[in-house]
Amino acid sequence: MTINGVSVVDFAAVLLATGLLRAVPLVVAGIGEAVAERAGLLNLGIEGMMLSGCFFGFWAAYETDSLLIGMLAAVGAGLVLALLFGWLAITLKIDQILIGLAITIAGSGLTGYLFRDQFGGRNVAVDVNTSKIHVPWLKEIPVIGPALFEQQPLFYVSWALVPIVAWVLFRTRFGLQVRGAGEAPVAVDAAGVSVERVRYAAIAIGGALAGFAGGFLCVADVGIFTTNMTVGQGFIALALAMVGNWSPWRIAVGAIVFGLLRSMGDGLQILGVNVRPEFLAMLPYLGVILAMVLLAGRTRLPAALATPYRRGAR
């Protein structure tokens, strides 16, 4: 069966593969944000951390022709900004919303400046090995075969983070401490666990994953860097974390839906469907807004979210 000369099966396979690929930065950044918010930290700087991961990952990969070094640089950039956030919010107890917005604005300005300074604004590309893994027999399955079993290694690493983070959050002592730091930090402190240390660990995980998400987007997927190339994906990841009730599995579902809606726009244009591209571009964002409206009443924020912990304070 074909539509305007395009095979429906091939179209569905490309749509699914593209949607899953575009969902990767969102799911990785989203589960990182979930860890931070579970610990009581509202990280609005996630967009700046992703963007910094994009640029510094791209810069390192361009200079070394190494995907691994590029991704390590991306993770490092996100981690540095996360520790800065932690020092300001946890140690100095400055308003978390202001810190997050400042990091996002600073990340945008810094990466834009460095890109123009180092590359003159030229659209140069990285030359790294992103060869795909081809799983015999399984890749031959119609539609889902090419989407799931013909992808690069980082794709599988990214999606493997979903069950790993879910296990850490809900099946380990550290995960219990993280959730306690967001719900009842006084009880965590009374148990002899440092609330500050737990929150530092949580924001470090969130920042590292945000940097990883940015590095994947720029180095492993697109291969080039452009100013402000995250185009709000950090805030979408933050929204998915809340809509998904801070569950890695639900965040993954939301990221997939968002990715499919983004790829749907390109797909309809390939099929020759006469729909304005502006409308197609806003579809995924409308989906997030609708989900937030429908699920707002079912979402319960962590009790101590965005609240600095002061021992002995009431």
C-alpha positions, 0 to 999 in steps of 0.5 A: 500500500502506498500514499502518493508513491510512498510505501506505508510500511517504509513511512511508518518505519522511518517515522518510528525510528526518527521519533525514537531518536528525537525522544532520546535527549528528552528522556535522558534530560527528563529522568535527570530532572526527575532525580533532582526534583525528587530531592527537592531541587527545581532545576530551571537551568536544565536548558542551559546545561543541555546547551552547554553539553551541546557546545562543549561536546561538539567542540571536544569532538571536533578537536579530537574526532572522538565521540567518546571524548565529545560525550565526556566533555558534554557530561562534564559541562552539565556536571559543572553547571549542576555543581554551580547550581548546587553551591548557590541553591543548597549551600548559599540557599539562593532562590532556585528559580532565579539560579536556574533561569540565570544558568539558562541565560548564561549558557545561551550567551556563553555558548553563542559567544564561544561558537562565534569566537572559535568557529566564526559562526561557520556550520562545521561538522564533527567527524566521529564514528556513529556507526549503527549496530545491526541486530541479525533477524530482528532488524528485518521485522517490519516497522519496528525492526529498523527503528529498534535494531539498527541504531547507534550504541549511544541510542541503546545506552540512553534508553537503558538509563530509564530502567537503571534510574527507575531501579536506583530511585525506587529500589535502593537506599540512595533512592529512598534518601533522594525521595526523602530529601524532597518529601521530608528532609527533616526526617532524613536529617534525623536519620543521620543522613546529610540532606545537603549531600543527598541533594548535591548528588541528585543535582549532579546526576541531573546535570550530568544527564542534561549534558549527556542529552545535549551531547547526544543531540549535537555530536551523535545525532545532528553532528553540527552546532548552531546557536540555541540549538536546543530550542527549549527542549530542556524546558520540555524535559522539565515539563515531561518530568512533572507530567510523568509524575517523576517516574522514569517510565512515564517520562519515557512514554511522554518523550516518545509521544513528543518525538513522534509528534515532531517527526510526524510533521516531517512525515506528512510533508514527505507524503505530500499532505497539504498542511502548513509547516508552522502548524506541524511544528507546534503540534508536539508543544500543544501536546505537552500543554494539553497533557499538563492541563489534563494531568495537573490535578493528578500531579503532587509536587514533592513537599519540599520542592524548591525549598532550601533546607535549614537545620532546626528551622520550622 
